[in-house]
Amino acid sequence: MARLLIVDDEKNIREVVREYAQLSGYETDEAEDGLEALELIRKNPYDCVILDIMMPKLDGFSACKQIKQIQPVPVIMLSARQEEYDKLFGFELGVDDYVVKPFSPKELMARVRVVLERGRKPETRILKFGGLEIDVAGRSVTVDGQKANLTPKEIDLLLYMVDHRNTALSRTKLLEEVWNYDYFGDDRTVDTHIKMLRHNLGPYRDYVVTVRGMGYKFEA
């Protein structure tokens, strides 16, 4: 589970970001200024730091510079300022992304996800469930030795369900995680893609189990 450090002198912003981060499955720590953030960075490993610029004691730019010297953690900068100079200066310091206030918490979590994925080493694992074989890095699926003709979204859906196998996943959860924050529609699209996925899995269609009144799970 990824661990985030949320740094902002505004308590309400920290609370909102923390709530959405935890709903997205992340562990969180908080700091209200740059100095407190540095203390936490020295004691704990983090997967991403969400860092405000305008803070007392130590501003975000200064904190970012020192954070990068302590551990090579991705940093997403928050700021109410939209000047190009601030963004360029942040990127020169090694900032991985820059989000302008006011911001959408869902969009921020999507940016966190992108930053985390960017930093991960390519997976080489091959997952096998009977005659169903999934090449995670190659994003390909074979059924009894024959390549299955899955769409990119069907592969996204299958990989997410496999990563959370034996766990009941609601349609809403699947929409949020597989279709991401920019999808505007209803959960019927999940049912449609599940139907197509099952068809393409052939004799292993029953690995995708319907959870009555909720959604689906992968169970092999």
ROBASE-544757 format. One line per field, with one value per residue (C-alpha): residue number from 1; residue in one letter; chain; x, y, z negated. Coordinates in Angstrom, 2 decimals. Example, Ala and Ser with C-alpha at 12.3 -4.5 7.8 and 13.67 -1.06 7.14 Angstrom:
BEGIN
pos <- 1|2
code <- A|S
unit <- A|A
east <- 12.30|13.67
north <- -4.50|-1.06
up <- -7.80|-7.14
end
This chain:
BEGIN
pos <- 1|2|3|4|5|6|7|8|9|10|11|12|13|14|15|16|17|18|19|20|21|22|23|24|25|26|27|28|29|30|31|32|33|34|35|36|37|38|39|40|41|42|43|44|45|46|47|48|49|50|51|52|53|54|55|56|57|58|59|60|61|62|63|64|65|66|67|68|69|70|71|72|73|74|75|76|77|78|79|80|81|82|83|84|85|86|87|88|89|90|91|92|93|94|95|96|97|98|99|100|101|102|103|104|105|106|107|108|109|110|111|112|113|114|115|116|117|118|119|120|121|122|123|124|125|126|127|128|129|130|131|132|133|134|135|136|137|138|139|140|141|142|143|144|145|146|147|148|149|150|151|152|153|154|155|156|157|158|159|160|161|162|163|164|165|166|167|168|169|170|171|172|173|174|175|176|177|178|179|180|181|182|183|184|185|186|187|188|189|190|191|192|193|194|195|196|197|198|199|200|201|202|203|204|205|206|207|208|209|210|211|212|213|214|215|216|217|218|219|220
code <- M|A|R|L|L|I|V|D|D|E|K|N|I|R|E|V|V|R|E|Y|A|Q|L|S|G|Y|E|T|D|E|A|E|D|G|L|E|A|L|E|L|I|R|K|N|P|Y|D|C|V|I|L|D|I|M|M|P|K|L|D|G|F|S|A|C|K|Q|I|K|Q|I|Q|P|V|P|V|I|M|L|S|A|R|Q|E|E|Y|D|K|L|F|G|F|E|L|G|V|D|D|Y|V|V|K|P|F|S|P|K|E|L|M|A|R|V|R|V|V|L|E|R|G|R|K|P|E|T|R|I|L|K|F|G|G|L|E|I|D|V|A|G|R|S|V|T|V|D|G|Q|K|A|N|L|T|P|K|E|I|D|L|L|L|Y|M|V|D|H|R|N|T|A|L|S|R|T|K|L|L|E|E|V|W|N|Y|D|Y|F|G|D|D|R|T|V|D|T|H|I|K|M|L|R|H|N|L|G|P|Y|R|D|Y|V|V|T|V|R|G|M|G|Y|K|F|E|A
unit <- A|A|A|A|A|A|A|A|A|A|A|A|A|A|A|A|A|A|A|A|A|A|A|A|A|A|A|A|A|A|A|A|A|A|A|A|A|A|A|A|A|A|A|A|A|A|A|A|A|A|A|A|A|A|A|A|A|A|A|A|A|A|A|A|A|A|A|A|A|A|A|A|A|A|A|A|A|A|A|A|A|A|A|A|A|A|A|A|A|A|A|A|A|A|A|A|A|A|A|A|A|A|A|A|A|A|A|A|A|A|A|A|A|A|A|A|A|A|A|A|A|A|A|A|A|A|A|A|A|A|A|A|A|A|A|A|A|A|A|A|A|A|A|A|A|A|A|A|A|A|A|A|A|A|A|A|A|A|A|A|A|A|A|A|A|A|A|A|A|A|A|A|A|A|A|A|A|A|A|A|A|A|A|A|A|A|A|A|A|A|A|A|A|A|A|A|A|A|A|A|A|A|A|A|A|A|A|A|A|A|A|A|A|A|A|A|A|A|A|A
east <- 0.00|1.43|2.09|1.52|2.70|0.24|1.83|-0.35|-0.83|-4.60|-6.17|-9.32|-7.27|-5.25|-8.47|-10.04|-6.91|-6.51|-10.11|-9.81|-6.38|-7.63|-10.67|-8.22|-6.42|-3.40|-1.90|-1.37|0.67|0.23|2.41|1.34|4.61|7.86|9.91|7.47|7.48|11.27|11.15|8.71|10.72|13.83|11.98|9.69|9.76|7.06|5.83|4.60|4.54|1.71|3.27|1.81|4.03|2.87|3.52|4.98|8.45|9.60|7.94|7.21|10.01|12.66|11.12|11.04|14.74|15.64|13.16|14.80|18.17|16.84|14.95|14.05|10.32|7.90|6.48|3.19|3.10|-0.07|-0.38|-2.95|-0.56|-0.75|2.32|4.42|7.56|6.41|5.68|9.00|10.90|9.12|9.96|13.59|13.61|12.39|8.67|6.77|3.46|1.90|-1.75|-3.37|-5.85|-8.79|-8.50|-10.63|-9.62|-10.49|-8.22|-5.45|-5.76|-5.63|-2.39|-1.01|-1.81|-0.01|3.06|3.18|2.77|5.52|7.94|7.24|9.56|7.94|6.32|7.55|5.14|3.07|-0.12|-1.58|-5.01|-5.41|-5.30|-5.75|-2.41|-1.96|1.23|1.04|3.87|2.89|-0.81|-1.77|-4.01|-3.96|-6.68|-5.45|-2.44|-4.44|-4.20|-7.50|-8.77|-9.40|-9.80|-7.47|-10.29|-11.14|-7.48|-7.53|-10.64|-9.22|-5.87|-7.58|-9.88|-6.99|-4.92|-7.89|-8.93|-11.35|-12.49|-16.02|-15.77|-18.74|-19.56|-18.81|-15.37|-14.60|-15.67|-13.47|-10.40|-10.58|-12.30|-10.67|-11.97|-12.71|-15.51|-18.97|-21.64|-23.45|-22.42|-24.12|-20.89|-19.28|-21.89|-21.33|-17.56|-17.90|-20.13|-17.54|-14.69|-16.44|-17.07|-13.38|-12.24|-14.13|-13.99|-12.70|-15.60|-16.74|-13.61|-15.47|-18.11|-21.22|-21.72|-25.47|-26.57|-22.99|-20.75|-18.12|-14.99|-12.29|-12.17|-10.10
north <- 0.00|3.38|5.92|9.63|12.69|15.60|18.97|22.09|24.77|24.75|22.02|21.73|21.04|18.37|16.73|16.66|15.27|12.71|11.53|11.02|9.44|6.90|6.16|5.47|2.95|4.99|5.39|9.03|11.23|14.99|18.02|21.66|23.23|22.43|21.86|19.29|17.61|17.29|15.69|13.06|12.51|11.77|9.15|7.49|6.25|7.76|6.94|10.48|13.91|16.38|19.72|23.23|26.17|29.00|27.82|29.33|28.45|26.79|27.26|24.42|25.21|25.15|22.05|20.28|20.93|19.40|16.51|15.46|15.39|13.10|10.59|10.42|10.62|12.02|15.45|16.97|20.70|22.56|26.30|29.07|30.83|30.16|32.04|30.16|31.13|29.20|26.08|26.21|26.79|23.84|21.55|22.67|21.54|18.12|18.48|15.68|17.51|20.88|21.36|24.78|25.56|25.22|21.66|18.55|15.95|13.20|14.74|15.05|11.35|10.54|12.54|10.71|7.42|8.49|9.62|6.34|4.26|6.26|5.38|1.65|-0.79|-2.69|-5.87|-9.11|-11.44|-13.96|-14.91|-18.35|-19.60|-23.01|-22.47|-18.71|-16.87|-13.12|-11.31|-8.19|-6.21|-7.20|-6.64|-9.80|-12.73|-16.26|-18.88|-22.46|-21.23|-19.00|-15.22|-13.70|-10.69|-8.32|-4.56|-2.29|-1.50|-5.18|-5.80|-2.89|-4.35|-7.88|-6.72|-4.67|-7.52|-10.00|-7.66|-7.61|-11.22|-12.81|-9.29|-8.11|-4.93|-2.61|-1.18|2.29|1.16|-0.36|2.83|4.96|2.74|1.39|4.22|6.86|10.22|11.55|9.04|10.54|7.89|5.18|1.81|-0.09|0.26|-2.04|-4.74|-4.40|-4.78|-7.69|-9.44|-8.93|-9.97|-13.19|-13.97|-13.53|-15.67|-18.61|-21.66|-19.47|-17.04|-18.31|-16.84|-13.51|-13.96|-11.83|-10.56|-10.05|-6.50|-5.19|-5.96|-8.53|-10.34|-12.49|-15.93|-18.73
up <- 0.00|1.04|-1.70|-1.10|-3.01|-2.82|-3.60|-3.83|-6.48|-5.84|-7.97|-5.85|-2.72|-4.52|-5.72|-2.25|-0.62|-3.42|-3.04|0.71|0.38|-2.14|0.01|2.84|0.65|-0.42|-3.88|-4.88|-7.19|-7.54|-8.20|-8.52|-7.38|-5.59|-8.74|-10.09|-6.68|-6.74|-10.18|-8.89|-5.70|-7.76|-9.81|-7.26|-3.66|-1.42|2.06|2.83|1.18|1.80|0.97|0.70|1.70|-0.57|-4.13|-7.31|-8.67|-5.43|-2.04|0.35|2.80|0.05|-1.49|1.88|2.46|-0.90|-0.56|2.69|0.93|-1.81|0.34|4.06|3.51|6.14|5.23|6.38|5.71|4.71|5.23|5.51|7.88|11.60|12.78|15.32|13.40|10.32|12.35|14.20|10.96|9.38|12.27|12.09|8.46|9.52|8.88|10.64|11.07|10.29|9.27|8.98|6.20|6.07|7.33|7.67|5.06|7.53|10.14|7.55|6.73|10.44|10.69|7.64|9.33|12.52|10.58|8.66|11.81|13.50|10.72|10.68|12.40|15.27|14.09|15.60|13.86|15.73|13.91|14.54|13.56|15.12|18.88|18.48|18.72|18.18|19.18|16.96|18.59|22.11|21.40|23.22|22.33|23.65|23.27|23.57|25.53|27.90|27.66|26.50|28.43|25.50|25.88|23.86|21.43|20.98|20.13|17.65|16.06|15.89|14.44|11.75|10.78|10.73|8.54|6.15|6.66|4.21|3.25|4.07|6.12|6.60|9.99|8.63|7.44|10.84|12.60|10.36|10.61|14.17|16.03|13.82|12.69|16.19|16.94|17.05|17.37|15.43|14.09|16.92|18.88|16.29|16.97|20.72|20.42|18.00|20.55|23.31|21.01|20.07|23.71|24.53|21.59|23.09|20.81|17.98|18.04|14.64|13.03|13.21|10.54|10.07|6.52|6.19|5.42|5.57|8.51|9.42|8.29|9.86|8.30|9.79
end
